[in-house]
């Protein structure tokens, strides 16, 4: 973020800071839910082949576990890369 913008946020009245904090929390929750829903949909589509039983068979369970691990590792890597790029942009100002 631009240092000027952060300075502007510090100068806001407490009521506005609280409102901004609430908005940021809501955005984070929304993004977390979106990521979770994407994970569930992708792994379900890729791994579940039949509905013969209530529980997953061994192959489906292994697939779901691998899918979830891969998805979460990818998401973490993307987040780290984004943070690196964001930090690089902030230091170049």
Backbone as JSON Lines, residues from 0, in Angstrom:
{"i":0,"aa":"X","n":[0.84,-1.19,0.0],"ca":[0.0,0.0,0.0],"c":[0.87,1.24,0.0]}
{"i":1,"aa":"X","n":[0.36,2.29,-0.51],"ca":[1.03,3.57,-0.54],"c":[1.14,4.13,0.87]}
{"i":2,"aa":"X","n":[2.35,4.62,1.23],"ca":[2.56,5.14,2.58],"c":[1.64,6.32,2.87]}
{"i":3,"aa":"X","n":[1.34,7.11,1.86],"ca":[0.45,8.24,2.04],"c":[-0.94,7.79,2.45]}
{"i":4,"aa":"X","n":[-1.4,6.71,1.84],"ca":[-2.72,6.19,2.17],"c":[-2.75,5.67,3.61]}
{"i":5,"aa":"X","n":[-1.69,4.97,4.03],"ca":[-1.64,4.49,5.4],"c":[-1.65,5.66,6.38]}
{"i":6,"aa":"X","n":[-0.92,6.71,6.04],"ca":[-0.92,7.9,6.88],"c":[-2.3,8.51,6.97]}
{"i":7,"aa":"X","n":[-3.02,8.52,5.86],"ca":[-4.38,9.05,5.85],"c":[-5.3,8.23,6.74]}
{"i":8,"aa":"X","n":[-5.13,6.9,6.74],"ca":[-5.96,6.05,7.59],"c":[-5.69,6.33,9.07]}
{"i":9,"aa":"X","n":[-4.44,6.6,9.41],"ca":[-4.1,6.91,10.8],"c":[-4.77,8.2,11.26]}
{"i":10,"aa":"X","n":[-5.05,9.09,10.34],"ca":[-5.64,10.38,10.68],"c":[-7.17,10.34,10.75]}
{"i":11,"aa":"X","n":[-7.76,9.2,10.43],"ca":[-9.22,9.09,10.48],"c":[-9.72,9.11,11.92]}
{"i":12,"aa":"X","n":[-10.93,9.6,12.12],"ca":[-11.55,9.51,13.45],"c":[-11.73,8.04,13.84]}
{"i":13,"aa":"X","n":[-11.78,7.77,15.13],"ca":[-11.88,6.39,15.64],"c":[-13.09,5.66,15.07]}
{"i":14,"aa":"X","n":[-14.2,6.36,14.91],"ca":[-15.41,5.73,14.37],"c":[-15.17,5.23,12.95]}
{"i":15,"aa":"X","n":[-14.48,6.03,12.14],"ca":[-14.19,5.63,10.77],"c":[-13.16,4.49,10.73]}
{"i":16,"aa":"X","n":[-12.19,4.53,11.64],"ca":[-11.21,3.43,11.72],"c":[-11.92,2.12,12.04]}
{"i":17,"aa":"X","n":[-12.86,2.17,12.98],"ca":[-13.61,0.97,13.37],"c":[-14.44,0.46,12.19]}
{"i":18,"aa":"X","n":[-15.04,1.37,11.45],"ca":[-15.84,0.99,10.28],"c":[-14.96,0.34,9.21]}
{"i":19,"aa":"X","n":[-13.78,0.93,8.99],"ca":[-12.84,0.37,8.01],"c":[-12.37,-1.02,8.46]}
{"i":20,"aa":"X","n":[-12.1,-1.16,9.74],"ca":[-11.66,-2.45,10.29],"c":[-12.73,-3.51,10.08]}
{"i":21,"aa":"X","n":[-13.98,-3.16,10.31],"ca":[-15.09,-4.08,10.11],"c":[-15.21,-4.47,8.64]}
{"i":22,"aa":"X","n":[-15.06,-3.51,7.75],"ca":[-15.13,-3.79,6.31],"c":[-14.01,-4.73,5.89]}
{"i":23,"aa":"X","n":[-12.8,-4.51,6.4],"ca":[-11.67,-5.37,6.06],"c":[-11.9,-6.78,6.56]}
{"i":24,"aa":"X","n":[-12.41,-6.91,7.78],"ca":[-12.72,-8.24,8.33],"c":[-13.76,-8.96,7.48]}
{"i":25,"aa":"X","n":[-14.78,-8.24,7.05],"ca":[-15.82,-8.84,6.21],"c":[-15.25,-9.3,4.88]}
{"i":26,"aa":"X","n":[-14.36,-8.5,4.3],"ca":[-13.73,-8.89,3.03],"c":[-12.86,-10.13,3.22]}
{"i":27,"aa":"X","n":[-12.15,-10.21,4.33],"ca":[-11.32,-11.38,4.6],"c":[-12.16,-12.62,4.78]}
{"i":28,"aa":"X","n":[-13.27,-12.5,5.48],"ca":[-14.18,-13.64,5.66],"c":[-14.75,-14.07,4.32]}
{"i":29,"aa":"X","n":[-15.16,-13.11,3.52],"ca":[-15.73,-13.43,2.21],"c":[-14.7,-14.15,1.34]}
{"i":30,"aa":"X","n":[-13.45,-13.66,1.36],"ca":[-12.41,-14.29,0.56],"c":[-12.08,-15.7,1.06]}
{"i":31,"aa":"X","n":[-12.09,-15.88,2.37],"ca":[-11.85,-17.22,2.95],"c":[-12.95,-18.19,2.54]}
{"i":32,"aa":"X","n":[-14.2,-17.73,2.61],"ca":[-15.32,-18.58,2.2],"c":[-15.26,-18.89,0.71]}
{"i":33,"aa":"X","n":[-14.89,-17.93,-0.09],"ca":[-14.77,-18.15,-1.54],"c":[-13.68,-19.2,-1.81]}
{"i":34,"aa":"X","n":[-12.55,-19.09,-1.12],"ca":[-11.47,-20.05,-1.31],"c":[-11.93,-21.45,-0.88]}
{"i":35,"aa":"X","n":[-12.6,-21.54,0.26],"ca":[-13.1,-22.83,0.75],"c":[-14.09,-23.44,-0.24]}
{"i":36,"aa":"X","n":[-15.01,-22.64,-0.73],"ca":[-16.01,-23.15,-1.68],"c":[-15.35,-23.62,-2.97]}
{"i":37,"aa":"X","n":[-14.35,-22.89,-3.44],"ca":[-13.62,-23.3,-4.64],"c":[-12.91,-24.61,-4.41]}
{"i":38,"aa":"X","n":[-12.28,-24.75,-3.24],"ca":[-11.59,-25.98,-2.88],"c":[-12.56,-27.16,-2.88]}
{"i":39,"aa":"X","n":[-13.68,-27.01,-2.21],"ca":[-14.66,-28.1,-2.12],"c":[-15.18,-28.47,-3.5]}
{"i":40,"aa":"X","n":[-15.54,-27.48,-4.3],"ca":[-16.08,-27.76,-5.63],"c":[-15.06,-28.45,-6.52]}
{"i":41,"aa":"X","n":[-13.84,-27.95,-6.52],"ca":[-12.8,-28.53,-7.39],"c":[-12.48,-29.97,-6.97]}
{"i":42,"aa":"X","n":[-12.26,-30.19,-5.68],"ca":[-11.89,-31.53,-5.23],"c":[-13.05,-32.51,-5.38]}
{"i":43,"aa":"X","n":[-14.27,-32.05,-5.15],"ca":[-15.43,-32.92,-5.34],"c":[-15.55,-33.33,-6.8]}
{"i":44,"aa":"X","n":[-15.43,-32.36,-7.69],"ca":[-15.55,-32.64,-9.12],"c":[-14.46,-33.59,-9.59]}
{"i":45,"aa":"X","n":[-13.23,-33.39,-9.1],"ca":[-12.1,-34.2,-9.55],"c":[-12.08,-35.6,-8.92]}
{"i":46,"aa":"X","n":[-12.61,-35.75,-7.72],"ca":[-12.37,-36.99,-6.96],"c":[-13.58,-37.9,-6.78]}
{"i":47,"aa":"X","n":[-14.76,-37.38,-6.79],"ca":[-15.94,-38.19,-6.47],"c":[-16.57,-38.69,-7.76]}
{"i":48,"aa":"X","n":[-16.59,-40.02,-7.88],"ca":[-17.07,-40.64,-9.12],"c":[-18.46,-41.23,-9.01]}
{"i":49,"aa":"X","n":[-18.82,-41.7,-7.81],"ca":[-20.11,-42.37,-7.69],"c":[-20.75,-42.02,-6.35]}
{"i":50,"aa":"X","n":[-22.01,-42.34,-6.26],"ca":[-22.77,-42.07,-5.04],"c":[-23.38,-43.37,-4.51]}
{"i":51,"aa":"X","n":[-22.63,-44.45,-4.63],"ca":[-23.12,-45.76,-4.2],"c":[-23.13,-45.9,-2.68]}
{"i":52,"aa":"X","n":[-22.22,-45.19,-2.0],"ca":[-22.12,-45.29,-0.55],"c":[-22.21,-43.9,0.07]}
{"i":53,"aa":"X","n":[-22.52,-43.86,1.36],"ca":[-22.55,-42.59,2.09],"c":[-21.15,-42.05,2.31]}
{"i":54,"aa":"X","n":[-20.19,-42.93,2.53],"ca":[-18.83,-42.5,2.83],"c":[-17.95,-42.64,1.58]}
{"i":55,"aa":"X","n":[-16.81,-41.96,1.64],"ca":[-15.85,-42.04,0.54],"c":[-15.14,-43.39,0.56]}
{"i":56,"aa":"X","n":[-14.85,-43.9,-0.64],"ca":[-14.0,-45.08,-0.65],"c":[-12.54,-44.62,-0.51]}
{"i":57,"aa":"X","n":[-11.64,-45.58,-0.35],"ca":[-10.24,-45.27,-0.07],"c":[-9.62,-44.4,-1.18]}
{"i":58,"aa":"X","n":[-9.9,-44.72,-2.42],"ca":[-9.35,-43.97,-3.55],"c":[-9.87,-42.53,-3.56]}
{"i":59,"aa":"X","n":[-11.16,-42.33,-3.32],"ca":[-11.74,-40.99,-3.27],"c":[-11.15,-40.19,-2.11]}
{"i":60,"aa":"X","n":[-11.01,-40.84,-0.96],"ca":[-10.46,-40.16,0.21],"c":[-9.03,-39.69,-0.03]}
{"i":61,"aa":"X","n":[-8.22,-40.55,-0.63],"ca":[-6.84,-40.18,-0.96],"c":[-6.81,-39.04,-1.96]}
{"i":62,"aa":"X","n":[-7.67,-39.09,-2.95],"ca":[-7.74,-38.04,-3.96],"c":[-8.12,-36.7,-3.34]}
{"i":63,"aa":"X","n":[-9.13,-36.71,-2.48],"ca":[-9.59,-35.48,-1.83],"c":[-8.47,-34.9,-0.97]}
{"i":64,"aa":"X","n":[-7.78,-35.76,-0.22],"ca":[-6.69,-35.29,0.64],"c":[-5.58,-34.63,-0.2]}
{"i":65,"aa":"X","n":[-5.18,-35.29,-1.27],"ca":[-4.13,-34.74,-2.15],"c":[-4.59,-33.45,-2.81]}
{"i":66,"aa":"X","n":[-5.83,-33.45,-3.26],"ca":[-6.38,-32.25,-3.91],"c":[-6.38,-31.07,-2.96]}
{"i":67,"aa":"X","n":[-6.85,-31.29,-1.75],"ca":[-6.91,-30.21,-0.76],"c":[-5.52,-29.71,-0.41]}
{"i":68,"aa":"X","n":[-4.58,-30.63,-0.19],"ca":[-3.2,-30.23,0.13],"c":[-2.59,-29.41,-1.0]}
{"i":69,"aa":"X","n":[-2.77,-29.87,-2.22],"ca":[-2.22,-29.17,-3.38],"c":[-2.85,-27.78,-3.52]}
{"i":70,"aa":"X","n":[-4.15,-27.71,-3.35],"ca":[-4.85,-26.43,-3.48],"c":[-4.37,-25.44,-2.41]}
{"i":71,"aa":"X","n":[-4.25,-25.91,-1.17],"ca":[-3.82,-25.02,-0.08],"c":[-2.37,-24.6,-0.24]}
{"i":72,"aa":"X","n":[-1.5,-25.5,-0.68],"ca":[-0.1,-25.13,-0.93],"c":[-0.03,-24.09,-2.04]}
{"i":73,"aa":"X","n":[-0.81,-24.28,-3.08],"ca":[-0.84,-23.31,-4.18],"c":[-1.32,-21.95,-3.68]}
{"i":74,"aa":"X","n":[-2.38,-21.94,-2.9],"ca":[-2.92,-20.68,-2.38],"c":[-1.91,-19.97,-1.49]}
{"i":75,"aa":"X","n":[-1.2,-20.74,-0.66],"ca":[-0.18,-20.14,0.2],"c":[0.95,-19.56,-0.64]}
{"i":76,"aa":"X","n":[1.37,-20.27,-1.67],"ca":[2.45,-19.79,-2.53],"c":[2.04,-18.52,-3.26]}
{"i":77,"aa":"X","n":[0.84,-18.49,-3.76],"ca":[0.34,-17.29,-4.44],"c":[0.31,-16.11,-3.46]}
{"i":78,"aa":"X","n":[-0.16,-16.35,-2.24],"ca":[-0.2,-15.3,-1.22],"c":[1.18,-14.8,-0.88]}
{"i":79,"aa":"X","n":[2.16,-15.71,-0.76],"ca":[3.54,-15.3,-0.47],"c":[4.11,-14.49,-1.61]}
{"i":80,"aa":"X","n":[3.86,-14.93,-2.82],"ca":[4.38,-14.21,-4.0],"c":[3.76,-12.83,-4.1]}
{"i":81,"aa":"X","n":[2.46,-12.74,-3.84],"ca":[1.78,-11.45,-3.85],"c":[2.39,-10.51,-2.81]}
{"i":82,"aa":"X","n":[2.67,-11.05,-1.61],"ca":[3.27,-10.24,-0.56],"c":[4.66,-9.77,-0.96]}
{"i":83,"aa":"X","n":[5.44,-10.65,-1.6],"ca":[6.77,-10.27,-2.08],"c":[6.68,-9.13,-3.09]}
{"i":84,"aa":"X","n":[5.77,-9.27,-4.04],"ca":[5.61,-8.23,-5.07],"c":[5.12,-6.93,-4.44]}
{"i":85,"aa":"X","n":[4.2,-7.04,-3.5],"ca":[3.66,-5.85,-2.82],"c":[4.75,-5.15,-2.02]}
{"i":86,"aa":"X","n":[5.59,-5.92,-1.35],"ca":[6.68,-5.34,-0.57],"c":[7.7,-4.69,-1.49]}
{"i":87,"aa":"X","n":[7.99,-5.35,-2.61],"ca":[8.92,-4.79,-3.59],"c":[8.41,-3.47,-4.16]}
{"i":88,"aa":"X","n":[7.11,-3.4,-4.4],"ca":[6.52,-2.16,-4.92],"c":[6.57,-1.06,-3.87]}
{"i":89,"aa":"X","n":[6.39,-1.41,-2.6],"ca":[6.39,-0.42,-1.53],"c":[7.79,0.12,-1.3]}
{"i":90,"aa":"X","n":[8.82,-0.71,-1.45],"ca":[10.19,-0.25,-1.2],"c":[10.75,0.53,-2.38]}
{"i":91,"aa":"X","n":[10.15,0.36,-3.56],"ca":[10.64,1.08,-4.72],"c":[10.07,2.5,-4.8]}
{"i":92,"aa":"X","n":[9.09,2.84,-3.94],"ca":[8.5,4.18,-3.96],"c":[9.42,5.2,-3.34]}
